[in-house]
Amino acid sequence: MAQQIPFNIKLKTCLKMCIQRLRYVQEKQQALAKQDRREVAQFLNDGKEQKAHYRVETLINDDVHIELLEILELYCELLHARVSILMSITDEANLISEHMNDGINEAVRALVYATIHAPEVKELAQIRDLLTLKFGPDFVKVILDGGIGVPEKVVKKCSPNLPGEELVVMYLKEIARTYAAPYSQLTDTEDEELEDKEELEELKPIVAVDNDDQFTEDAKHPISVRKPRKNSETLERDLKIPKDIKKDVKVMRRKESGGSDDLEQLKKRFAALRR
């Protein structure tokens, strides 16, 4: 007779597999997002701004979903590290009364709730089934139906809405700048100000500082997610595009605009040498 695998080993193994799957899905979706940005830039080059607008709405919701996967990965990491504590919890009442501040209650509810919103991560359903065995079907049903106790940041990212006009325009402007594509709402002044700002930032020394504004503004939760400096929620800041792409675009622009000036400078130098 085959020996039955202990419940804690099953849960820990499933959490580890889920972490790996979440990372893989994030990398895959980020690669697809790069392709989508190039397509949006091509629409702008072709003068199809309305089509680019619609595609960016999809791109924004995809970015929000990637942010959700990042949060779920952290929750899995937390439970994986604290499986022994999770196993000592007897019921839902004990979960609420004793584990509101250590992240376990939050992580359990978030992973259960996100199951139906991230179907590409099948391991989440396996985690939900294991948690159902531990806490009972009524516990899971209340979470799935009403989102009881689920962090607001998870609920929001599980229910993406139509992006606001300001956010869509911000995405389009950044894509237009990065790929040197024409866009009616991108002024020359904005483009010059951005380039001047980037050049100043490159001159500054790199200092590792943990700023509070780099974390989600959700202090009441034990988990804080370090987000990229620019994401779908920071309207007041521009989005970050990989520097290698920007450098290629800058070099191309300089060649187009300043090539003749460089040639004149070389001619003057040769003339001075001949003297």
N, C-alpha and C positions, 0 to 999 in steps of 0.2 A: 504494500500500500504506500503510495507516494506521500511524503511528508508535506503537510500544509505549510505554506509560507506565512510567517507572522504578519499581522495587519500593518504594523509599523514599517516593516521592510517593504511591503507592497506600496504603501503611501510614499515612502521616501524615494523608491525607485521611480514611481510615476511622476513625482515632482521633478526629479532630475531629468527625466525624458521630456517633460513639458518645458523646462527651461531651455533645453537644446532646440526643441521645435520652435519655440517663440523667437529665439535668436535667428534661426534659419528663415522663418517667415519674414522677420523684420528686414533682413538683408535682401531677400527676394523682392519685397515691396519697395525698398529704397532704390534698387536697381531699376524697377519699372517706373518709379517716379522720375528718375533721370531721363528716361526715354520720353515720358509724357511732357517734361519741360522742353525738350528739344522739339517735340511736335507743336507745342504752343508757340514756340519761337518761329517755327516755319509758317504757322497760320498768320502770325503778325507780319512776317516778311511778304506773305501773299496778300496782305490787306484784309484778311478775314478776322477782324477783331471780335465780332460777335461769337464766332465759332471758338475762338481762343478763350473768350469769357466763359462759355459753357464748360470747356475742357478744364479750366482752372478751378471751377466749382467742384468738379470731381477730384481734382488733384488735392484740394484742400481737405476734403473729407477723407481721402486716403492718408494724408499726413496725420489727421486726427486719429485714425485707426492705428497707425504706427505708434503714436504716443500711448494709446491704450495698451498695446502689446508690451511696450517698455514698462508700464506700471505693473502689468500682470506678471512680467518676469521677476520684478522685485518682490512681489507678494509670494511667488513660488520659492524664491531664494530664502525669504524669511521663514516660511513654514518648513522648508527643507532643513534649515539650521535649528529649528525648534520643534522637531517632530516629537521628541521625548516629552516636551511640555504639553503639546497637543494631545498626546496619548493619555496624559494624566487627567484631562478634562472629562468629567462624567456626563454632563448634559448641557443643554442650551443655557440654562440658568447659571451654571458655573462658568460657562464661556463668557457670558455678559458681565457677571459680577466680578470675576477675577482677572479677565484678560482684555479689558478695554484699552489699557495703556501700553501693552507690550506688542500690539499689532496683530495678534493672532485672530481675535474676533473680526477685525477689519479685513484681514487677508482671506479668511475662510468665506466670508460673505461676498467679497468682491470676486473671488474665483468662481463661486457657484453662479453668481449673477451673470458673469461675462461669458459663461458657457455658450449661450444661444447667440451671442453677438460676435463670437470669434470661432465660427464653425470650422475654419481651416486648421485650427489647433485641436485635433481629436483627443489629445491627452487631457485637455480640460474636462471633457465629459467623463473620462475615467476617474479624475480627481473628484468630480461631483458625485459619482457613484459611490466612491469610497467614503466620502463625507456623509452621504445619505445613510450608509450602513452604521456610521458612528452616531450621528445626531438624529436620525429618523427622517422619513419622507415629509412629514409636516413641516419640519424646520426648513428643508430645501424648497418646498412648495411656496412658503411664505416669501422667501427671498426672490424666487423667480417671478412670482406674480406681482409682488408689491415693492420689491427692492428694499425691504425693511433692513435697516442697519448698513446698507451699502454706501460707501463714501460717495459724496456728491460728484467728485472729480471723475469717478468711474461711470456713474450714471450718465453724466453729460457726454462723455466720450463714446458711450454705447449708443447714444441717440443723436447722431449728428444732424443738424438742421441745414437749411439753405444758407450758405455763407453770406455775410453782409457785403454790401457793395464796396465798402472801404477796404475790407480784407482782400477781396478779389482784385481790386485795382492795385493794391500793394504787391500782390504776387505778380501781376502782369508787368508792373514797372520793373521789378527786380529781374524777371526773366528777360525783358527787353534790354535792360542794361547789360546783363551777363552775355547775351548772345548777339549784342549789337543789332537788335531788331527794331524797326520803327514801331512806335506806339503813340497814339494821338494825345494821351494824357501824361506822357513823359516829356518834361521840358528840358531844354539844354542846361538851364540853371541848376536843376536838381541833379543832373548827371555830373556836372562839374563839381558841385558841392560834395557829392558822394566820393568822387575820385580824390579830391583834396583830403577828405577825412580819412580815407584808406591809407594814403601816403603818410599822413601824420601818425596813424596807428602803427604802421610798419617800422617807424623810427623809434617807437617807445620800447623799452626793455620788457621782456616777457617775465611777468611776476605771477606766481600761482597764488591766487587769493580766493577764498571761499566767500563769495558775496551772497547775501540773503536773497537778492533778487534773481539769482540763478536757480532757485528752487520754487516749487509750486507754493502758492500762497494758501497753505492749508495747515496752519500750525497746530490745529487741534488733533490732527492725525499723527500717529507715530512714524508714518512713512512719508518722507519727502523725496520727490523725484527730481533729480538734477536734469533739467531740460537744456537743450541747446539755447544759446543766447537769444536766438530768434526762432519763433515757432508760430503755429497758427493762432496763438492766443495773445501775442504781443503786437498790438496794432500800432503802438507808438514807436516801434523799432522796425528797421528794415530787416528783411530775411537775409540769412547768410548763404552765399553760394560758394562752393569750393574755390580756393584761391588759384588753383592751377587753371581752372576755366577762365577766371577773370584775367590772369596774367596773359593767357593766349589771346584773349580779346583785346587787351591793352596793347600788346605788341602789334597786333593787326592794325589797330587804329593808328598807332604811331607811324607805322610804315606807310599807311594811306595818307596821313595828314602831314607828316614831317619828313618824308623821304627826300623831297626836293631841297629842303633846308639843309639836310645833312650833306647832300651832294655839293651844294654851294660852299659849305664850310670846308669840305675836302679840297675843292678847287682853290680856295684862298690859301690853304696851308701849302699846297704844292707850289703856288705862285711865290709865296714867301721863301720857300726853300730854294727856288731857282735864283732868287736874288742873292 
